[in-house]
């Protein structure tokens, strides 16, 4: 009895006989993991810069004066819930359920992502109104180097999802779109991971700052 060789990759694998498991597609997804790891290194550097600049407020406002924790709780809830909806969409893809169901989960993901961005931009505008922009201190320069970088990734993720939904409506669920949706889901979960780090270090950590 001969063993059946199946190309597996980190993340959610589809069925054994799925066209996603051909070597070319598996290589593409593995390459995307390499991209995510390189992005993780870049975020790590930004976290390191932020941590070293926490006390460099130049007698300006610090974390406790700047952050709206109600808004941050809503942002966190929206982004974490969007990770759940993205995962549900991929489960629909895995078990070959109705395409319409998958689209509904993806639209929910998009709405939650846009909700997160709206709340975050509103907080940034409030900070600018307090003259707490990146020009104010080293601390705020580091803050605006890290947090909006994550927001930019979320923005690109939302645009990517819109493009995928348009392609899905035109071409249907062709093999190339399957791998694109899988890469999008990996990217979106990665953004949730980064946000947990931001919330823990930048925002929740504000309670411990002097």
N, C-alpha and C positions, 0 to 999 in steps of 0.2 A: 504494500500500500504506500503510495507516494504522498508525501506531505505537500500541501498546497501553500505556495509562497505568496504571502500578502504583504504589500508595502504598507507599513504602519507609520504614523507620525504623531508627534505630541498633539494633544487636543482631541476634539471629538472626531472619531473615525466613522465613516459611513459603512454600509454593509460590505461584506467580503467581496461581492461581485460588482461593486460600484465602479464606474469608470473613473472615479476620483483616485482609485488605488493604482492606476497605471504609473510606471516609474516617472514619467515626465511630470505628471501632476503632483506626485508625492515630493519630487525634487523642488517644485515651485513652492509648495507649502513649507518645506524645510528651509528654503531660502528666506521666506517671510519671517520665520522664527529668528533667523540670523539678524534680519533688519530690526526686529523688536528688541533683541538683546543689545544691539548697538545703540538704539534709542534709550534703552534703560541706562546704559553707561552715561549718556549725555544728561539725562535727568539726574543721575547720581551726582554728577559734577555740580549741577545747579542746586541740588539739596545741600551739598557741602559748602558752597558759597553762601547760601542763605544762613546756614547754622553759624558760620564764622562772623556774619554781619548782624546777628540778632541784637547786640547791644549798641550798634552804631547808629543811634537814632538822631544824633546831632541836636539833642534837646527838643526834638520834634515828637509827634505822636508815635506811640508804640502799638504793639498788637492789641492790648486791652482797650485802647481808645478807638481803634479803627474797625474792629470786626463786629458784624451783626450776626450773632450766633443763631438766631431764628432763621435768617436767610440761609446760613451755611447748613443748618439741619435739613432744610428743604432741598438745597442743592445736592446734599449727600443722598437723601432719600430718592430723588429723581434719578441720579446717576446709577445708584445701586439697583434700583428697580429696572432701569433700562438694560442693565446687564442680564437680568432675569428674562426680560422679554426677548433679548437677542438670543439667549440660550434656548428659549422655547421655539423660536423660529428655526434654529438649527436642528432641533429635535424633530420638527415637522419635516424638514428636508431629509433627515436621516431615515425616517420611517415612511417616506414617500406618501405623506398625507396630502390633503388638498392644498394646491398652490395659494388659493385665496386665504386660507388660514395662516399660512406663512407670511403673506403680505400684511395681514392685520397685525401680527406680532411685530413685524418690521416697522410698520407705521407707528405703533405704540413706542417702539424704541426711538424713532426719529422725534416724536413729540416730546418724549422725556428728555432727550438730548437737547432739544431747543429750549425746553423749560429751564434746564440747568444753565445754559448759556445766557438766557435772559436775566436770570437772577444774578449771575456772576457779573455781567456787564452793569447791572443796576448798582451792585456794590462798588464796582470800580468808579462809576460816576460819582457816587457819594463820597468816596475817598478823594477824588480830584476836587470836589467842592470844599473839602477841608484842607486844601493845599497839601495833600498827602500823596503826591505823585512821585515818580522815580527820581525826580530832581531834588527832592526834599532831603534825603539822607542816604547813607550807604545801605541802611536796613531796607528802605523802601525800594532802592535800586535792585537789591537782591530779591525782594518780594515780587516785583514786577518782572523780573527776569524768569522766575520760576512759575508762578501761578498762571499768568496769561499764556505761557508756553503750553501748559496743559489745555487751557481753553482753546488755543489755536488747533491743537490736535483734535479736540472734540468737534470743532467747526469743520475741519477737514473730514472727520468721520461722518458727520451729517451730510456733507456734500457728496461723499463717496456713496453713502446709502441711497441718496436721491438718484444718483446715476445708475446704481444697480437696479433700483426699482423701475426706472425707465427702460433699461435693457431687458429686464424680466418681462415687462409688458409687450415689448417688441418681438423678442426672440423666444420667449418661453424659457423653461428650465433646461437649457443646454448644458453639456458637461463643463464648459469654461465658466459658466455662471455659478455652478456648484462650488468650484474651488474659490471663486471670488467671494462668495458669501461666507465660506469657511474662513478665509483670510480676514474679511471684515469682522467676523465674530471674534477672532483672536485679537485683532486690533482694539475692538471695543472693550473686551475684558481687560486688556492691558491698560487702557485708560482708567478703568475702575481701580486697578491695582495702584496706579500712580496717584489717583485721587485719595485713596486711603492713606498713602504716605503723606500727601499734602495736608489732609485734614488732621492727621495725628501729630505731625511735626510743626506745621505752620499755624494751624488754628487751635486745635485742642491743646497743644503745647503752650499757647498764649497764657493759659491759666497759671503756668508755673514760672513765667518770666517775671523778673523783678521790675 
